[in-house]
């Protein structure tokens, strides 16, 4: 999930020197928008635009209102109008980048968010959003972005959770473990934090530590997918009975392909080949015919 600013537009340039004639209208519109009166806010921001045509704020706030209304094309136009009036607004670029990420326009989002952090290098939300955009592109630049976000906002557990997940994907396992551990310290009741810690420990082949973290995640409601990982950790530790118990427990709640695959692996390791074949048959067709599935069944004698 991207991070967006609440209606606390940074005042810049001329607005710092003196009050602008549209200040009161902008304040009224902002209050209406915060209270859910989008139509009333849009009317106020339109009046403010006419009263002060060179002020970027009403364009920005109108774009925020249009976004909440679901009119994303018009919202993007409003953000870009604000930036045309003042291209140095990091807050506007952050909001535009966040919206583009939500709209799955990840490359365009990266461009805007990189400009946002150039304009304001100490803007944690923009660094976080840049990490999200990079992550959706499977680009390991996400790690550096999330690291910067957590440096600037060291109490944000979500930042450390995302840093852990991206560092793990990018094979930076020490970073993955340390950031997940920090997230559990910041927010010990967050199942996602413990789940990410377990995933890092599993990658590091620290089976006992992974089991402990996954058990905590499951207890905190992380869901069947975390229970599958708990089963994988027990399998890594060589405890096939507990692994099977966890995997079948997860499958009783949700039909997950990776649960069938892990179950097939541990059944094959115990030469329970008929049962392993049944689990392979429960996989999606492409996975059933994959080389790894064929090899598993061929070697189960």
N, C-alpha and C positions, 0 to 999 in steps of 0.2 A: 504494500500500500504506500502510495506517495504521500509526502507531507506538504500541506498547504498552509499558508499564513491565514490567521483570522483577519478580520478587517482592520488591520493596523498598518495602513499604508505609510511607508517611510516618506516624510516630507523632505523635499530637496530644493536646492537652488532658490528661486525667487520666493517660494512659499516660506522659507525660513526668514527671509528679510522682512516680509510684511504679510498681513492677512490678505487673502484673495477674496474677491467678491462672491465666489461660489462656496466659501467655507461652510456656511450654515446649511446650505442646501445639501452639500455632501454629507455633513453630519446627520441631517435628517434622513437622507437616503440610506446611509449606513445602518442607522438604528432600525429602519424598516426592514432592511435586508436581514439583519441579525434576528429580527422577530419573525421572519418568514413571509413578510409582505413583499414578494418579489415584484409584483406589478407596480406597487407604490414606489419602490426603490428605483425601478427603471424609469419611471416618470420623473423622479427627482434628478437622477443622473443625466437624463436628456436635457432638463432645464439648465443644469450646471454646465453642460457642454456648450450650450448656446451663450450662456452668460460669460464663460471664460474659455474661449475656443483653443487657447494655447496651453491650458492646464491638463496634464496627462491623467490626473486622478479620476475624473468622472468617466473617462474612457475605460480605464482599468476596472473601476468598480462596476460599471455597466457590463463589462465582459464577465466579471465574477457572477453577477446576477443572471446573465444569459446562460452561463454554464450551469448554474443551479436549476434553471428552467429547462435545460436539456437542449438548448440551441447552440451546439458546439461550433458550427461554422461561423455564426454571428459573434460568438464569444472570441474565437480566434481573431476575427477581424478587429474586435475592440482592443484586445491585447496589443495587436500590431499597430493600431492607431496610437495607443499610448506610447509605445516604443518609438514611433516616428517622431512624436513630440519630444521625447526624452529617451534616447537610446541607452542611457546609463543606468536605467532602473533595474537593479538586480531582483527586486521583489516581483516586478512584472514578468521578467524572464523566468523566474522560478515558477510562478503560477502558470504561465504558458507552457513551460516544460512539463510540469506536473499533469496538466490537461492532456498534452500530447502523449504522455506515457499512458494515461488512462485510456486514451483512444488507440493505443498500440502503434503509434507513430514514433517508434523508438529512436530512429536515426535523427529525425527532426527534433525530438526532445533533447537528445545529447547536444546538439548544436546550441540550443537555447540555454541549457543548463551550464554548459561550459562557459558561455558568455556571462552567465549570472555569477559564477564563482570567480571569474576574472574581475568583474566589477566589484564584488564583495567577497574576498577570500575567506572571511570569517563568518560565513553564512551557513550554519550547519544543515538547515533544511534543504538548501540548494545542493550541497554535497551529497546528502542522503538521496535526494531525488535523482541526482546524476548517477549514483550507484545503482539505483533501481533501473534506470534506463539502460545502462551498460549491462546489467545482469540479464535483462530481457533479450539483449543481443548476444548473450553468451560471451561477452568480452571481459577479460580478466582485469581491465581497467577499473571494474567495479570494486575490486578490493581496495585500491588506493583511495577511491572516493569514499567508501564506507569508513576506512581508517581515519580520513580527515574529518568526517562527520562525527565520529565518536570522540576524537580529540577535542573538537569544539563543543560537544555536548556529552560529556562523560557520564551523565546520569540516564541516558536514553537506552533502555534495554533493547528496544527494537533495532537500534543501530548496531549493537553488538551481535544480535541474533543474525541480522543480515550479513554482517561482516563474517561471521563464522561460516554461514552457508556458502558464501561466495569464495572464501578462502579454501574451504574444503573442496569445492568443485575445481578450483585452480591449483590443487595439490600443495597448498601452503598450510600443512596440517598443524604446525605449531601455533600459527595465528588462529586457525579454526578452533583449536582446543582452548587457547587462552581467552579468546573473545567470548566463546560460549560459556566458559566458566565465570567470566565477569558478568555476563547476563544473568546467570543463576544467582549471583550474589546481589545484583541490583533488584531482581524480581524473582525471588525463590518460589513464588506460586505460579510461575509461567511455565506451562508444560512445553511450549515451543523451545524455551531456553534449555531445558533439560534434554529434550529430544535432540537438539543440535549438538549438545555436549556428547551425548551418546554416539551420534554419527561420527563425530571427530575421533572419539576413543575407538570406535569400531575400525575406522580407517587406519588408526595407529596400532591395531591389533592388541589393544588393551581390553581384553574380553570382560574381565571382572568389573572394571570401571564402566565399560559400556553397558553392561547388564544393570548396574546400579542406577545409572542415569536414565536408561530407558524405563526401568520399573517406576522411577519417580515421575517420568513423563506420562506414563499410562495412568498412574494414580491421579494425576492432575488433569486428566481428560484429554490427552493429546490424540486419542482415537485409535482405530484399528491399524492404521499405517504405522504408528509407533509400536504397536504390539508385534507387527511383522518384524520390525527391526530388533525388537527384544528377542524374538525367535532366532533371528540371524545371529545375534550375539551369543545366545546359548549354543547354537550350532558351531560357531567359531571356537567356543570353549570346549567343544566335544561332548556337551550334554544334550544328546539327541532326544531324550525323552522330554525334557523341558522345552526344547526347541519345537518339537512336534505339538506339544500342548499349547504353546503360545500361538503358533501358526494356525492351528485348527480353531483356536479361540477367536483369532482375528477374522478367519473366513466365516465363522458363524455370524459375525456382525456385518461383514462386507466382502463381496467377491473381488479380491485383489489379485492381479496377475502375479505380482512379485511374491505373494504368499504361496501361490501354487508352485512357483519356481523353486523357492527355498525348500518347500516341503518335498518336492521331487528330488532335490539334491540330497537331503538327509535320508530319505527313503532308499535312494540308490546306494548311498554309502553303507546302508545296513543290508544291502542285497534284497530289499523288498521291492523287487523290480516290477511286479504287476501293479502295485500301488503307485510306484513312481510313474509308470506309463499312464495311469489314470490321471495323475496331476498334470502331466505334460498335455494330455488331451483336454484339460480345462483351460489351457492358455489360449490367447487369441491365435487365429490360424497362422499368421506370419511368424509368431514365436514358436508354434508347434513344429514348423518346418525349418526353423533356424538350425545352423550348424551346431550350436551348443546343445540344443535339445536332442538332435540326432546323436551327437557324441555321447551324451549322458545315457541314452537308452542302449546304444551299442556297447558301452563298457559295463553295463549292469548285467552281470551274468550270474 
